[in-house]
Amino acid sequence: VVALLAARMFGDDDLSKSMPVALAVEVFHNFTLLHDDIMDDSPIRRGQATVHEKWDVNTGILSGDLMLIQAYQHLCEVPNKSTLPALLCTFNRVAIGVCEGQQYDVDFEVRDDVTIDEYLKMIELKTAVLLGGALEMGALSAGASQDDADHLYAFGRLTGLAFQLQDDLLDTFGDSASTGKLQGNDIIRNKKTFLFLKAIELLGPEGREELNRLFSDSPADPTDKVVRVTELMASVGIPQEVAQLRDAFQAEAYAHLEAAGGSAEVKVVLRALAEGLLQR
């Protein structure tokens, strides 16, 4: 959707120039989910059995591989072939970033020395670059300048960072009835998100020791663990810390959106889309 909106910003009103890009992004994104589900041993995706559960791991791997190839096939169908070199460069850069981000995420599960900067880099690669890349490629397919496309990439990348921080915040401090997710799931899984890393930075020695101990344990009933970790995080203002960084990223994102050329009407839609992501 954001790829199509970016193209419409620069005159692709019937979306004929950008539909191959949108299809490439969508198929690529679903390829990453297919392989992520294997790596995470996830049994369910979108309410259905995952591919490796319904069939087997080899089928899941090969199906994902084929989807990656199909994504390139879609991209090569752009009607304006003069845009293809730039589109391929952007697509390759984004694809490499997403895979690197997934590797960082896997590595962080067994590391005890993850820094805040490393965590932000991981979510930038794993989540934010695809949103930015979709906007950049949509704009390029419609004939936008590289400068305008770069502004849209930055808008998407920064919005993606803000979105992931908000997602982390809601996981711990959100209401399950509103989010549709199990509250405290990151705590239960001992996932070292920005919330955990910032709390370790701000807590005193006793608090740090307790938080590290809680994150080294996986009790059968995690209720008390979730409550205590949430208390420790709240005691040093973690919700406010997350909100401050989230809002800073989003403010910078909106500045890039305004700096880009193109339709002001579509900019309003993109801004509303970003706000919807952050106000879940």
Helices and strands as residue ranges (DSSP letters): H 2-9, H 19-40, E 44-45, E 48-49, H 51-54, H 57-75, G 81-83, H 84-108, H 116-123, I 124-128, H 129-141, H 146-173, H 176-179, H 185-188, H 194-202, H 205-214, H 223-235, H 238-259, H 264-278
